Amino acid sequence: MKFSNSYILLGDAFYKRVSPTPVSKPELLFWNSNLAETLQLSPSLQTNAALQAQYFSGNQLPEGAESIALAYSGHQFGQLSPQLGDGRAHLIGEVLDKHDHRFDIQLKGSGSTPFSRRGDGRCALGPAMREYIMSEAMHFLAVPTSRCLAVVTTGEPVYRETLRPGAVVTRVAASHIRVGTFQYFAIRNDIESLTTLLDYAINRHYPEINIAPENKALQFLEAVIAKQITLVVEWMRVGFIHGVMNTDNVAISGETIDFGPCAMMGIYDPNTVYSSIDTQGRYAFGNQPSITLWNMTRLAECLIPLIGNDEKAAIAIVEPLLMQFSQQFEQAYFKMLANKLGLAEIEPSDRVFIAELLETMKNKQWDYTQMFTDLTQSLDDENLANELKQTLGDWYDTWRLHVGHSQQEIEIAKAIMKTHNPVVIPRNHHVESVLKACEETGSTQAADDFLTVLRSPYNELANTGNYQDLPVDDDRDYHTFCGT
């Protein structure tokens, strides 16, 4: 692995140097060979499970790696925590993939750091596998996301309500710079470090920005907002609920990061919440757009000193960007829904038509993924089309008028829908079943079978049908946990 460490060059204020804590019996459980090839890892490493276990447990650092824990703050459920930081993660370096894109390699669950507070710095096997499975599913659903390279079992238990097997997961991300990273320096009034961070973030993620001093912070904010809109619209396209959209979990790269209490929505309801710690529904499925604006407002506050010396004047410059958010989001959101319905063009009046379907789905308690799959397949299946006419009434006929009657129009609609409507998602009951099977048997077979299907979410494979069934209880009693 050819490591570089550009983040270390920013200075000691940005991190603490700390090594992973060795584990007693590391064994490789999962290895992402597809990702390993993309990252140009050496063939000798890709075929050496013993060396992979040593490297990705933290027992041994690869040549050129330097281990640090990153500093950041964050609003957690609306409450500011001035100092959070990597409490159970170690960034060991950066690598360039085959396209010369830079990626962080981070070990998670690799031991305590100066930011651990009272935590043990460890990760249980279940949450490690969940991040591996969910991030891989999101990648192949074409949702911007961090990914996982490896999961290594530690041979040591961790205590999470009960004793559970421990693991270390290797996260690969465009970077780990968060909104909370900017907050860390802004609340300390460390303008020098804030400026350094801004320049680094621009060079790494938004090199197209004109870095003239008078406009770079504003352009950066605008670019990050655009990325977040794209990300959350994609979440909502596939029914993903992040579950913990705290500012320390918002990557300025626009990737999905932190898969703790995440879940997939079954029955369509904007108020859907599965996270056990989200007792007020702050991060419900339908609240994700407004929370994104809230998080972007927190980023804007951090950048005010870099936008202008006069605070009131700087706020006046920033406010229009934030005020445009809702309109920009709605435009992207309804365009996404139009794609799910096979509509190449969308008129303002079509928004009411689309909203009618969502309202009916909510009232009738219909499954989100299944409904759009059925609509897609009804273009080829006359029996299914007749069933949907009975179910949806006039709405279905109106939709078919929107699609058009000529074979060419139908083919165009079908092509659009098939790329926007997955036939399979990582449904919650299957995720839990797979995690349980892997923990109880020590075998990855259940996960491997699941991942084979999840890596082709827009195509029907031989085993796709094994994972399309709806939960018998409609996930009414389903809860997710953050795993810390």
Secondary structure by P-SEA (a helix, b strand, c coil): ccccccccccccccbbbbbcccccbbbbcccaaaaaaaacccccccccaaaaaaaaacccccccbbbbbbbbccccccccccccccccccccccccccccbbbbbbbcccccccccccccccccaaaaaaaaaaaaaaaaaccbbbbbcccccccbbbbcccbbbbbbbbbbccccccaaaaaaaaaacaaaaaaaaaaaaaaccccccccccccaaaaaaaaaaaaaaaaaaaaaaaccccccccccccccccccccccbbbbbcccccccccccccccccccccaaaaaaaaaaaaaaaaacccccccaaaaaaaaaaaaaaaaaaaaaaaaaaaaaaaccccccccaaaaaaaaaaaaaaacccaaaaaaaaaaccccaaaaaaaaaaccaaaaaaaaaacccaaaaaaaaaaaaaccccccccaaaaaaaaaaaaacccaaaaaaaaaaaaacccccccccccccccccccccbbbbccc
